[in-house]
């Protein structure tokens, strides 16, 4: 999944929590989706499909204590 780059190439995504990443830890999804703009892109080995949201954006889609959740993202432009 390509998340774009900085500047004019930045892309907007609608992000929704779809479930927990660890069944042993309660990670509750919220009721909302959030629209985010990718402002920076970095991918080290093994990060394919990873999106690091701001604390504010994450709190809109999931319990901040979850730390990590599965998401669905839709490219808006």
N, C-alpha and C positions, 0 to 999 in steps of 0.2 A: 504494500500500500504506500503510495507516495503522498506525502503531506505538503509538498510545495517548498518554497524557499522564502527568503525575505523580500521586501520591496514590492514591486509591481506584480511579482509572481505569487504573492501570498494568496492563500485560498481560505474560503470560509466553509466550515463544516457544522452540521447539526449533529450533536452527540447525545446519545441516550444510553443509560446504564441497562445492561441486559442480564446481569447476574454476578454472583460472587466468583472469585478466582480460587478461593480456598474454602472448601466445604466445612472445615473445622472451625472457621472464624465467622461469626455473624457479620455479613456485609450486605446491608440493606440498600437497595436502589431507592432513589427518590421518585417522586411523581412527575418530574419535569425533564425536559430536554434542554440543552443549552446550545447556543450558536457561538462558535469560537472562530477566531482568525489565527491561522498559523503564522507566527512572527519569527520563528527560528526553527532550523532543522538540523538535527544531529543524530546520527545513527551509528552506534558502535556495533561490533559483532553480536548477533543474537537479538537485536531490538526490533526486528521486522514486525510491523503491526502495533507498535507501542506509541501511545500519545500521552504526553505529560501535560496535564491541565493545571492551570493556576488553582490555588486553594479555593478561590471564590467560584470558579466554574465547576470544580469537582463537587463542592458542597451543594450545588444546584441539582446535581444528578444522583448523588449518593451520600451516605453517611461519611463524613470526613474521617471517622475512625477506621473505616474500611481500608484506606490506604491505596488499594488497588482493586479494580472491578473490571469485568468484561464490558465492552461497549459496542455499540453499532454507530457508525458514522456515515452520514450522507453528505457528499460533496455538493455544496450549494452554488459555488462558482470559483 
